Amino acid sequence: MTLVAGVDSSTQSVKVVVCDVETGRIVRSARAPHPDGTEVSAATWVQAYEQATADPGLLEGVEAIAVGGQQHGMVTLGESGDLVRDALLWNDNRSAADADDLIAELGGRAAWADAIGTVPVASVTVSKLRWLARAEPDNAARTASVLLPHDYLTWVIGDRSFDPVTDRGDASGTGYFDAESNRYRHDLVERALGHDVRLPRVAGPYELIGRTRSGLAIAPGTGDNMAGALALDVQPGEAVVSLGTSGTSYTVADHQSHEPTGTVCGFADATGRFLPLVCTLNCARNLEAAAGMLRVDLQELSRMAMAAPPGAEGITFMPYLDGERTPPLPSATGELLGLTRSNMKPENVARAAIESVLWSLAFGTEVLAEQTGSISSITLTGGAAQSAAVQHIAPAVFGLAVTVTEPFESVAVGAARQAAWALTGELGDWKVPVLMDLEPTAEDLDAHHDIGERYRSALRAHYPDATLAVS
């Protein structure tokens, strides 16, 4: 049996899986936590990886490895390769005003969409570089190289015989990489930071870039969404809705999207195609917050939501507990609208919390379809996809057939599949673990049409400047 390993270096933890090259079956796995927060030392990711792989039996027999990692995070290095400061993660919103400044300086949202396919928001690396130049000019001046989280971990676990490397997929989320021409836009780096820096080499999708200190071959790795798409073997016309710390909706396409409002990010995927994607900040953590407020666990939150009628008897939840990325509302807060004495019940609050997360992603999926063509089905994955209430409500909200995957580490498995591709030269036929297939009923579609219109109206009324297309 030939074995490969994949790593998911995510916001909350590092997960390592060891897979059979022939089938993709996971034969071993391990994990270790990351510190909480939106600003952490990149060194802690290395420490977590070393903790997760401390058992020598985990990687025994493994021939190649690849790292999938959280996108957009800003890792700054000095001339000698030392860390200049802690990394700012994708969910750090302090650079929201800097994103606005960069948009205006280049001539507006459409100008950015035309240039690189993505309009800067606080999450995107280029915005964080501008924040660094504005808020910490001394650290900005010391910065000689900028990496993404997966670039850094890949480099540090390597034997240092190679310089930092990235891939086209993760690079496309920086805000300074043109995925159509496969080149960095150093002019945008200089615009943001005030000076140019060294950036990691962009490797081919199945290139072997070097070896780890223990001798494993290393593939380039990729961003978490790109790795997830690789694990799920997404095809044009299919959308994946991933319900994790963030919520994403994406598909694959042969051409880059240039959506002018910034709702759709024109990313590249890990195979040489493109990965147009919508991302929201508020997803599974909203359900955790709702459960905490109601003093129940997530299973009971699901049961309560199932006990409430569609639309929660008129309660509308604006889900922006952590601000929002799409639409760009970094200072927004959550709101419960439409409360009356008769509908103010725990079951309705539970239902509204779940509906709001799904409607937010459904609106984004509509814009995604405008850019890529008709979306015929949804694959629902991620931790929150295992909620019975989410599974029940999602087909009606999206108005499409929904396939729910079994719980599996899709990012780590996608990274392992890339490692197998680099090792063998073939992208093997790994099977997606499917839990169930669901279809919306005509009755549910009728009921949820009116609910969707209520959410659209609330968004327009409360956030008239939001650029998310909901009409």
GUGU-628981 format. One record per residue (C-alpha): x, y, z; residue in one letter. Coordinates in steps of 0.02 Angstrom, whole numbers, padded with zeros to 5 digits, always signed. Each point is the difference from the previous one (the first is absolute). Layout:
N
XYZA/...
This chain:
471
+00000+00000+00000M/+00070+00171-00050T/-00037+00135+00128L/-00007+00189-00007V/-00041+00130+00132A/-00103+00158-00004G/-00001+00141+00126V/-00139+00124+00038D/+00076+00148+00093S/-00163+00088+00040S/-00053+00143+00112T/-00036-00112+00148Q/+00115-00150-00017S/+00117-00103-00107V/-00065-00165-00067K/+00111-00131-00082V/-00069-00147-00099V/+00093-00145-00080V/-00087-00070-00154C/+00016-00149-00115D/+00051+00067-00171V/-00108-00126-00092E/-00167+00034+00086T/+00021+00157+00105G/-00050-00098+00156R/+00062+00080+00161I/+00107-00126+00094V/+00065+00112+00140R/-00031+00174+00065S/+00048+00122+00138A/-00034+00179+00051R/+00059+00137+00119A/-00079+00167+00047P/+00048+00173-00057H/-00017+00150+00115P/-00161+00099-00012D/-00002+00175-00072G/+00020+00094-00162T/+00184+00039+00028E/+00120-00142+00044V/+00182-00041-00020S/+00034-00107-00153A/+00119-00099+00111A/-00151-00072+00091T/-00055-00087-00161W/+00168-00087-00009V/-00012-00049+00183Q/-00175-00071-00028A/+00060-00097-00153Y/+00144-00073+00100E/-00119-00047+00140Q/-00121-00084-00121A/+00140-00099-00084T/+00097-00042+00159A/-00051-00183-00008D/+00128-00076-00120P/-00129-00125-00057G/-00111+00134-00077L/+00110+00036-00151L/+00079-00173-00009E/+00004-00058-00181G/-00058+00169-00068V/+00087+00051-00161E/-00068+00176-00032A/-00090+00139+00093I/-00090+00163-00040A/-00072+00140+00107V/-00170+00080-00020G/-00019+00158+00102G/-00114+00143+00047Q/+00002+00131-00137Q/+00052+00183+00003H/+00098+00004+00163G/+00148+00122-00002M/+00166-00077+00055V/+00140+00129-00004T/+00184-00048-00003L/+00157+00105+00019G/+00158-00011-00105E/+00063-00152+00095S/-00167-00092-00006G/-00049+00044+00178D/-00181+00042+00041L/-00026+00188+00006V/-00164-00008+00097R/-00145-00116+00036D/-00103-00051-00150A/-00165+00087-00033L/-00130-00132-00045L/-00136+00007-00131W/-00133+00039+00132N/+00090+00154+00068D/-00104+00151-00050N/+00114+00142+00054R/+00053+00032-00181S/-00177+00038-00062A/+00034+00185-00025A/+00162-00042-00088D/-00094-00109-00124A/-00115+00147-00036D/+00150+00113-00028D/+00081-00122-00122L/-00163-00020-00096I/-00016+00188-00020A/+00183+00024-00050E/-00009-00124-00143L/-00162+00073-00067G/-00138-00101+00084G/-00060-00177+00020R/-00014-00036-00185A/+00182+00050-00026A/+00057-00129+00128W/-00116-00133-00071A/+00070+00033-00173D/+00180-00004+00062A/+00003-00157+00107I/-00179-00066+00010G/-00020+00044+00184T/-00049+00161+00088V/+00096+00030+00163P/-00088-00022+00166V/+00075-00003+00174A/+00033-00187-00017S/+00113+00013-00152V/+00189+00008+00023T/+00026+00160-00100V/-00115+00094+00120S/+00101-00064+00147K/+00160+00063-00082L/-00075+00174-00011R/-00051-00011+00183W/+00178-00048+00045L/+00070+00149-00096A/-00123+00118+00084R/-00005-00068+00178A/+00175-00074+00021E/+00118+00089-00120P/+00156-00067+00086D/-00058-00180-00021N/-00050+00039-00179A/+00175+00064-00035A/+00077-00159+00076R/-00108-00113-00108T/+00102-00076-00141A/-00112-00148-00044S/-00185-00039+00017V/-00069-00177+00007L/-00170-00079+00024L/-00030-00122+00144P/+00016-00156-00107H/+00157+00070-00083D/+00082+00027+00168Y/-00039-00172+00072L/+00054-00086-00161T/+00166+00094+00004W/+00036-00030+00184V/-00034-00188-00004I/+00115-00010-00151G/+00185-00034+00005D/+00037+00182-00051R/+00075-00054-00165S/-00137+00099-00088F/-00064+00177+00016D/-00181+00034+00051P/-00126-00068-00125V/-00186+00025-00024T/-00127-00056-00127D/-00112+00094-00122R/-00157-00036+00102G/+00055+00076+00166D/+00096+00140-00088A/-00162+00053-00085S/-00070+00050+00169G/+00135+00126+00042T/-00068+00147-00099G/+00165+00019-00094Y/+00003-00152-00115F/-00075-00006-00175D/-00056-00181-00021A/-00039+00023-00185E/+00180+00044-00043S/+00074-00095+00148N/+00104+00145+00061R/+00013+00108+00153Y/-00054+00181-00009R/+00148+00077+00089H/-00072+00172-00036D/-00146-00044+00115L/+00120-00059+00136V/+00093+00165-00010E/-00164+00096+00001R/-00052-00088+00160A/+00163-00015+00096L/+00101+00144-00070G/+00139-00112-00066H/+00020-00165-00090D/+00038-00165+00087V/+00054-00177-00044R/-00148-00112-00033L/-00002-00191-00006P/+00026-00088-00166R/-00163-00062-00077V/+00021-00186-00032A/-00098-00107-00120G/-00151-00093+00069P/+00086-00171+00010Y/+00181+00050+00016E/+00114-00076+00130L/+00085+00151+00080I/+00121-00082+00122G/+00007-00111+00152R/-00039+00012+00184T/+00135-00014+00131R/-00051-00183+00019S/+00014-00032-00187G/-00182+00005-00060L/-00030+00075-00171A/-00099+00163+00011I/-00134+00059-00120A/-00036+00187-00008P/-00159-00004+00104G/-00142+00125-00023T/-00133+00103+00087G/-00133-00085+00103D/-00143+00031-00122N/+00105-00062-00146M/+00047-00157+00097A/-00182-00029+00046G/-00050+00015-00182A/+00133-00128-00046L/-00063-00122+00131A/-00180+00022-00057L/+00046-00014-00185D/-00111+00149-00042V/-00058+00016-00181Q/-00072+00149-00096P/-00184+00025+00039G/+00020-00070+00176E/+00022+00112+00151A/+00074-00045+00167V/-00069+00087+00153V/+00120-00025+00144S/-00064+00040+00174L/+00149+00021+00113G/+00075+00146+00096T/-00035+00098-00157S/-00135-00040-00126G/+00049-00021-00182T/-00088-00037-00163S/+00108-00041-00150Y/+00010-00092-00164T/+00131-00031-00133V/+00010+00087-00167A/+00112+00008-00152D/+00006+00190+00004H/+00031+00124+00139Q/-00145+00101+00068S/+00012+00190+00006H/-00156+00038+00103E/+00003+00189+00029P/-00086+00013+00170T/+00127-00113+00085G/-00131-00128+00052T/+00089-00136-00101V/+00187-00022+00020C/+00084-00050-00163G/+00117-00129+00076F/+00097-00136-00088A/-00016-00182+00051D/+00136-00128+00034A/-00008-00084-00172T/+00028+00141-00125G/-00182+00056-00012R/-00092+00135+00098F/-00100-00003+00162L/-00125+00144+00008P/-00051+00011+00182L/-00113+00093+00121V/+00056+00007+00182C/-00093+00056+00157T/+00076+00019+00173L/-00154-00054+00095N/-00036-00185-00007C/+00022-00142+00125A/+00052+00118+00139R/-00169+00085-00015N/-00084-00165+00038L/+00116-00025+00148E/-00042+00176+00062A/-00187-00031-00019A/+00016-00164+00095A/+00097+00088+00137G/-00130+00137+00014M/-00139-00129+00013L/+00105-00105+00120R/-00012-00158-00104V/+00122-00105-00100D/+00004-00001-00189L/-00105-00158-00012Q/-00137+00079+00104E/+00013+00161-00102L/-00035-00104-00154S/-00149-00085+00082R/-00071+00168+00053M/+00019+00071-00174A/-00090-00149-00074M/-00144+00032+00121A/-00024+00177-00068A/-00090+00037-00164P/+00093+00063-00155P/+00035+00185+00023G/+00000-00010+00190A/-00172+00083+00009E/+00069+00162-00072G/+00166+00013+00092I/+00143+00054-00112T/+00179-00015+00062F/+00133+00111-00077M/+00146-00120+00030P/+00147+00122+00008Y/+00065-00046+00173L/+00180+00022-00057D/-00030+00138-00124G/-00004-00067-00178E/+00110-00027-00150R/-00138-00030-00130T/-00084+00121-00006P/+00144+00108+00066P/-00070+00055+00168L/+00150-00007+00118P/-00085+00105+00135S/-00171-00082-00009A/-00076-00093+00147T/-00133-00133+00010G/-00182+00049+00015E/-00161-00092+00038L/-00141+00084-00095L/-00187-00025+00005G/-00015-00052+00182L/-00173-00004+00076T/-00069-00071+00162R/-00075-00144-00095S/+00154-00052-00101N/+00137+00032+00128M/+00033-00184+00033K/+00164-00096+00015P/-00050-00113-00144E/-00025+00148-00116N/+00167+00078+00048V/+00085-00167-00035A/-00086-00012-00170R/+00042+00179-00047A/+00184-00024+00045A/+00015-00149-00118I/-00105+00078-00138E/+00103+00159+00001S/+00165-00091-00030V/-00076-00098-00144L/-00087+00151-00080W/+00162+00099+00006S/+00087-00137-00099L/-00150-00027-00115A/+00003+00182-00053F/+00186-00015-00035G/-00029-00159-00101T/-00124+00093-00110E/+00136+00127-00043V/+00123-00143-00026L/-00118-00077-00128A/-00012+00167-00092E/+00188-00009-00027Q/+00021-00185-00040T/-00164-00057-00075G/-00138-00103+00075S/+00032-00093+00163I/-00095-00164-00004S/+00045-00076+00168S/+00078+00037+00169I/+00123-00105+00098T/-00014+00044+00184L/+00154-00032+00106T/+00085+00061+00158G/-00038-00024+00183G/-00166+00094+00004A/-00063-00103-00148A/-00024-00145+00121Q/-00143+00093+00088S/-00166-00085-00037A/-00084+00170-00007A/+00127+00066-00125V/-00026-00154-00108Q/-00189+00022+00008H/-00002+00186-00038I/+00140+00013-00130A/-00087-00077-00153P/-00146+00122+00015A/+00112+00151+00029V/+00114-00039-00148F/-00144-00066-00105G/+00111-00140-00064L/+00044-00182+00027A/+00121-00013+00145V/+00129-00136+00031T/+00066-00007+00178V/+00172-00074+00026T/+00047-00106+00147E/+00113+00087+00125P/+00176-00006-00071F/+00152+00112+00000E/-00024+00064-00177S/+00142+00127+00004V/+00127-00126+00066A/-00063-00133-00121V/+00012+00124-00144G/+00179+00038+00048A/+00037-00186+00006A/-00077-00021-00173R/+00116+00136-00065Q/+00148-00090+00080A/-00054-00161-00087A/-00015+00092-00165W/+00175+00071+00018A/+00070-00169+00050L/-00080-00104-00138T/-00036+00127-00137G/-00183-00052+00000E/-00151+00080+00085L/-00077-00157+00071G/-00187-00035+00011D/-00031+00024+00185W/-00179-00024+00058K/-00098+00133+00095V/-00084-00073+00156P/-00185+00041-00027V/-00121-00003+00146L/-00165+00040-00086M/-00082+00079-00152D/-00145+00120+00031L/-00128+00084-00112E/-00107+00153+00044P/-00188-00028+00003T/-00119+00115-00093A/-00078+00048+00166E/+00168+00048+00075D/+00047+00100-00154L/-00161+00100+00009D/+00022+00037+00185A/+00183+00049-00014H/-00025+00115-00150H/-00089+00126+00111D/+00129-00022+00137I/+00140+00038-00122G/-00088+00159-00054E/-00014+00052+00182R/+00188-00023+00023Y/+00035+00098-00160R/-00109+00144+00058S/+00080+00002+00172A/+00174+00005-00077L/-00046+00143-00115R/-00083+00098+00140A/+00134-00020+00132H/+00156-00001-00110Y/-00040+00104-00155P/+00184+00019-00044D/+00034-00187+00000A/+00062-00057-00169T/-00065-00178+00009L/-00124-00018-00143A/-00164-00058+00076V/-00122+00063-00130S/
